[in-house]
């Protein structure tokens, strides 16, 4: 039988979630001023003028859209961050498309 009251379980989840957000925010803020390579995914959910992608550490990155296309890599200098997302601007040229999976059928 479960001896932990539901209220205590909720408090524990709330505490752990808050700690996780604080740690993620600290780690993301350490990236401000750095350039990360991003695999471009496509338009941001919040703005057609921005694209979103994933860093090589699987962090979500949002940046103003220029001439990059989904599947290409872009170097993005991080200017700000929250606990879930990095925000920045592209620096340099688009790097090129990601390699295609060899396991796909033709």
C-alpha positions as a Markdown table, in Angstrom:
| # | Residue | x | y | z |
|---|---|---|---|---|
| 1 | Unk | 0.0 | 0.0 | 0.0 |
| 2 | Unk | 1.2 | 3.5 | -0.8 |
| 3 | Unk | 2.0 | 5.4 | 2.4 |
| 4 | Unk | 2.7 | 8.8 | 0.7 |
| 5 | Unk | -0.3 | 11.2 | 0.6 |
| 6 | Unk | -1.2 | 12.6 | -2.8 |
| 7 | Unk | -0.6 | 16.2 | -1.5 |
| 8 | Unk | 3.0 | 15.2 | -0.6 |
| 9 | Unk | 3.5 | 13.6 | -4.0 |
| 10 | Unk | 2.4 | 16.7 | -5.7 |
| 11 | Unk | 4.7 | 18.9 | -3.6 |
| 12 | Unk | 7.7 | 16.6 | -4.5 |
| 13 | Unk | 6.9 | 16.8 | -8.2 |
| 14 | Unk | 6.6 | 20.6 | -8.0 |
| 15 | Unk | 9.9 | 20.8 | -6.2 |
| 16 | Unk | 11.8 | 18.5 | -8.6 |
| 17 | Unk | 10.3 | 20.3 | -11.7 |
| 18 | Unk | 11.3 | 23.7 | -10.3 |
| 19 | Unk | 14.9 | 22.4 | -9.7 |
| 20 | Unk | 15.0 | 21.0 | -13.2 |
| 21 | Unk | 14.0 | 24.3 | -14.8 |
| 22 | Unk | 16.5 | 26.2 | -12.7 |
| 23 | Unk | 19.4 | 23.8 | -13.8 |
| 24 | Unk | 18.3 | 24.0 | -17.5 |
| 25 | Unk | 18.2 | 27.8 | -17.3 |
| 26 | Unk | 21.6 | 28.0 | -15.8 |
| 27 | Unk | 23.1 | 25.6 | -18.4 |
| 28 | Unk | 21.4 | 27.5 | -21.3 |
| 29 | Unk | 22.6 | 30.8 | -20.0 |
| 30 | Unk | 26.1 | 29.6 | -20.1 |
| 31 | Unk | 25.8 | 29.3 | -23.9 |
| 32 | Unk | 25.0 | 33.1 | -24.3 |
| 33 | Unk | 27.7 | 34.6 | -26.5 |
| 34 | Unk | 28.7 | 31.2 | -28.0 |
| 35 | Unk | 28.1 | 29.9 | -31.4 |
| 36 | Unk | 26.3 | 26.5 | -31.8 |
| 37 | Unk | 25.7 | 24.5 | -35.0 |
| 38 | Unk | 22.0 | 24.0 | -35.6 |
| 39 | Unk | 20.2 | 21.5 | -37.8 |
| 40 | Unk | 17.4 | 23.7 | -39.3 |
| 41 | Unk | 14.0 | 22.1 | -38.8 |
| 42 | Unk | 11.7 | 24.8 | -40.2 |
| 43 | Unk | 9.5 | 27.8 | -39.3 |
| 44 | Unk | 9.0 | 28.7 | -35.6 |
| 45 | Unk | 5.6 | 28.1 | -34.2 |
| 46 | Unk | 5.4 | 31.7 | -33.0 |
| 47 | Unk | 6.7 | 33.6 | -36.0 |
| 48 | Unk | 7.0 | 33.0 | -39.8 |
| 49 | Unk | 10.1 | 35.3 | -39.7 |
| 50 | Unk | 12.0 | 32.9 | -37.5 |
| 51 | Unk | 13.2 | 29.3 | -37.9 |
| 52 | Unk | 13.7 | 26.7 | -35.3 |
| 53 | Unk | 16.3 | 23.9 | -35.1 |
| 54 | Unk | 18.2 | 21.6 | -32.8 |
| 55 | Unk | 21.8 | 22.1 | -31.6 |
| 56 | Unk | 24.2 | 19.1 | -31.5 |
| 57 | Unk | 23.2 | 18.7 | -27.8 |
| 58 | Unk | 19.5 | 18.6 | -28.8 |
| 59 | Unk | 18.6 | 22.0 | -27.5 |
| 60 | Unk | 15.9 | 24.0 | -29.3 |
| 61 | Unk | 17.3 | 27.1 | -31.0 |
| 62 | Unk | 15.2 | 29.9 | -32.6 |
| 63 | Unk | 16.7 | 32.4 | -34.9 |
| 64 | Unk | 15.6 | 34.9 | -37.7 |
| 65 | Unk | 15.0 | 33.2 | -41.0 |
| 66 | Unk | 17.2 | 34.1 | -43.9 |
| 67 | Unk | 18.0 | 31.8 | -46.8 |
| 68 | Unk | 18.5 | 28.5 | -44.9 |
| 69 | Unk | 16.2 | 25.5 | -45.6 |
| 70 | Unk | 15.1 | 22.6 | -43.4 |
| 71 | Unk | 17.7 | 19.9 | -43.3 |
| 72 | Unk | 20.6 | 22.4 | -43.6 |
| 73 | Unk | 23.0 | 23.4 | -40.9 |
| 74 | Unk | 23.5 | 26.9 | -39.7 |
| 75 | Unk | 25.9 | 28.4 | -37.1 |
| 76 | Unk | 23.9 | 30.5 | -34.6 |
| 77 | Unk | 25.3 | 32.9 | -32.0 |
| 78 | Unk | 23.2 | 32.6 | -28.9 |
| 79 | Unk | 22.0 | 36.0 | -27.5 |
| 80 | Unk | 19.5 | 34.9 | -24.9 |
| 81 | Unk | 18.0 | 31.8 | -23.4 |
| 82 | Unk | 15.3 | 30.5 | -21.2 |
| 83 | Unk | 15.0 | 27.1 | -19.6 |
| 84 | Unk | 13.7 | 25.4 | -22.7 |
| 85 | Unk | 15.0 | 27.4 | -25.7 |
| 86 | Unk | 18.1 | 29.2 | -27.0 |
| 87 | Unk | 17.6 | 32.4 | -29.1 |
| 88 | Unk | 20.2 | 33.9 | -31.5 |
| 89 | Unk | 21.3 | 35.0 | -34.9 |
| 90 | Unk | 22.9 | 33.1 | -37.7 |
| 91 | Unk | 26.5 | 33.9 | -38.3 |
| 92 | Unk | 28.3 | 33.0 | -41.5 |
| 93 | Unk | 26.9 | 31.0 | -44.4 |
| 94 | Unk | 24.6 | 28.0 | -44.4 |
| 95 | Unk | 26.7 | 24.9 | -44.1 |
| 96 | Unk | 24.8 | 22.5 | -46.3 |
| 97 | Unk | 22.3 | 19.7 | -46.0 |
| 98 | Unk | 22.5 | 16.9 | -43.4 |
| 99 | Unk | 23.5 | 13.5 | -44.8 |
| 100 | Unk | 20.6 | 11.3 | -45.8 |
| 101 | Unk | 19.9 | 8.1 | -44.0 |
| 102 | Unk | 21.2 | 5.1 | -45.8 |
| 103 | Unk | 18.4 | 2.9 | -44.5 |
| 104 | Unk | 15.7 | 4.7 | -46.6 |
| 105 | Unk | 14.2 | 3.0 | -49.6 |
| 106 | Unk | 14.5 | 4.6 | -53.0 |
